[in-house]
């Protein structure tokens, strides 16, 4: 039987799926590219769609924060994502196609938000530009990126239904994780996580602090962030918590960036 040609490597002859091998890689220290970075996600549905009354004060708040803090702004999609998903699902589009379409909307929002940050050197970047963040921020730029992760046509099939599971909350988390960011802050239109949708049940219980496992075990019908972001948090190497805050309240983003307890803290 012919022998396989091998290159010298610690992984020589490995299939890359052996559990023992995977356990050996757990303790390997990864490079933390930007340990001082704050990833701030502005939800489309919860923030951007409210227009200037909500956005303009936020632009000033985040812009001023960026003078003394390293910040990456990620944008959600909002009502237009819901519209294109509705049309696409009705037409029987595969989940990967739906993901491709939805990403175009958060990209449009990134363009608009970056322009609003003009006086703070706002610059729209693409998801492939993350490794340029150290240079861009050292030059005084305030980068804005679409939150939709670039799975596109290769989006994972969801466990339930057709809607892409990796959306902008998940994208913001993944960006924070890959660069080893200090904070992953999700700006919403509620004070944080509740046991039920607070707009439908005003008596819903507010949850100030919870672990990812505890939250997933609740198997909630509806919650303020994507379940996929919570699932990925359990296995994260760098990012050990997600902060969910009300971006409609002036000063909340600044408090979260500065380490004050505000909103809901979801811990790995």
N, C-alpha and C positions, 0 to 999 in steps of 0.2 A: 504494500500500500504506500502510495506516495506521501512524503512528509510535507507538511505545510511550511512555507517560509514565514519565519517570525522575526519581529524587530525586538531589540532589547527594551524591556519595559516591565515595571512592576505588575502591570495588568496583562502580561504576556499569556496568551492562551485562555484568557478569561472570557466568559460570555457576557459580562456586565450586568447579569441579572441574578447571580449567585448571592444569596442572603448574607453569607459570611463575608464576602467581599464588600458588600454594601455597608455592613457594620464597621468594617475597617476604615471606611472613609468618613465616618461620623465625627471623629475627633479632629479632623484636619481643619486648621484655622484658615478661614477665608479672608480675603482682602476686603476691608471696609473702605470703599472708595470715598464716600462723603459722610463721615460720622456726625457732622454738624448740620446736615441738611434737614429741613422741615418740608415734607410733602403735604401740601394743602390742596385738598380736592373740593372744588366748588360744584355742587350738584346741579345738574341741568334742571330737573323737575322741581327741586327744592330751593334753588337759589337763582340761577341764571334766568329762568323763565319769568321771574318776578319783575325783571326790568330795572330801570335806573334807580327807583326808590330804594331797592335793596342793594343793587350792585355798586352804585357810585360810592356810598360810604365804605363798602368792603374794599373797593379799589384803593381808596385812600388809606385804610387801615393796613392792608397787606403791603401796599407800596411803601409806607413809612416803616413797617416792620423790616422790609427787605434792605433798608439802609444799614441795619446792624445785625441782620440774621440772614442765613442762607436759606432761600425759599425756592421751591419748585411748585408752580400752580398746575394742577390737573383739572380738566374740565369734563363735566358730564354732558349728557345729550338732552334729556328733557322730553317735552311734549312731542317734538318732531320724531324722536326715536320711537315713541309709542305709536305714532301714526304710521311710520314706515314698517314697523313690526306687524301692526294690524293688517296692513295691505299685503305684506309679504306672506304672513301666515295664511291669510284668506286665499292667496294664489298658490299655496303649497310649496313655498320656497324652502329648501333645506336649511338647517340651522347655520351652516357655514356661510351661506349667502345672506341670511339675516344678520349675522355678525359683521359681514363686510359692509352691508348697507348702514347698519347702526353706527359704525365707526366714522362714517362720513359726517354725521351730525355733530358728534363731539369735536370733530376736527374743525367744523365751521365755528363752533363756540370758542375753540382755542384761538382762532384767528381774531375774533371780535374782542375777546378778553385781553389778548396781547396788545391790541391797539389801544384799549382803554388804559393799559399800563405804560403808555408811551413816555410820559414824563418821568417814569421810574425805570426807564430803559427796558421796558417789556419787549421780549422777543419770542416769537412763536417758534417752537422746535418740533421736530418729529420724534416719534418713539425710538427711532434708530440713533438719535443724537444724545442719548443719556450719558454716554461716556465722555461727551464734551462738556458736561455740566461743571466740572472743576474750573475749566478755562473760562467758560461763559460767566460764571458767577464771580470769578476773580477779576473779570473785566467790568464788573458792576452791572451786569445784565440781570433781569428778572425773567427767567424762562417760563413759558407757558406751553403745556403739551396736552394733547387730547388724552382723556382717561381710558378710552377703549384700548385694551391690549391687542397687539397685532396678530392675533390668531387668524382672523379673517376666515377664509374658506376652510382653514384647518381647525376651526373651533370644535371643542369637545362636544359630543352629544350630551344633552342635559339628562338628568335622572328622571325628570318629569316634564312633559310637554315639548315645545319647540324653541322657546326663547333661549338665546345664548346665555350660558351660565357665567361666562367671564365678561363682565361689563365694567363700568368705570370705577366703581368702588374697588373691585378686584384689581383693575389696572393700576390704580393709585398705590394699592398695597404692594403689588409686584414691583413697581418702580422703586418704592421705598426700600424693599428688601434687597434688590439687586445692587443698589448703591450703598447699602448699609446706613440708611438715614436714621436720624435721631427720633423723628416724629412722623407718624402717618395720621393726619387729621382730616376727618370727613366732615365738611360743612353741609348742614342740612337745614330744614325748615321747622324742626322740632328740637326740644331741649336735649334729646338723646334717645336712648332705647327705652321702649315701653313694653309691657306685657302684651298689649294689644295696640292696634292703630288708634292713637289718641284723638284723631279727627273723627273717628267713628264711635269711640267710647271714651268720653272725657274722664271717666273714672279709672282708666287703665293705670296700672302701677308703674311708676318710674323706676328704672333699673340703673343705679349709679355705677356699679362695679360688678363685673361678672367674668368668668373664664370662658374661653372658647368652647370647651367641652360642655360646661353648664348650659350655655346658650343653645348649642346644637341639640342637647338632650331635651330642651323645652319643646322642640319641634313646632315652633310657632307658625301660625297660619300666615302671618304677615310681620315683617320687621323692617326697620329703617335702613338697613344695609343688606348687601347681597350675601346670601349664605356662603357662597364660594370664598369670599374674602375671609370669613370666619374659619372655614375649613382649612384654608392655607395657612392661617395664622398659627395653627397648632404645630406645624412643621417648620416654621420660619427659623432661619439661622440668626438673623440680626434683629429684625423687628419683633418685639415681644408684646406689643400692645397697639391697639387701634383706638383713637379718640374720636368720639362722635359728638359734635357740638352744634349749637344753633347759630348759624351764620347770620341770622337776621338781627341778632342782638349785638350792638356795637361793643367791641372790645373782647368778644369771646374768642376769636381767632388768636388775638394777641395773648390772652391768658393761656390758651392751650400751648402756644409756641414757647411761652415763658415757663411752662411746667406747672401752672396752677391747676388745681382740680376743678374741672368744669365739664358739664355734660356727662357722657357715659364713657367709662374706661373698660374696654374688652381686652382681657389679658390672655396670653398664650398659656 
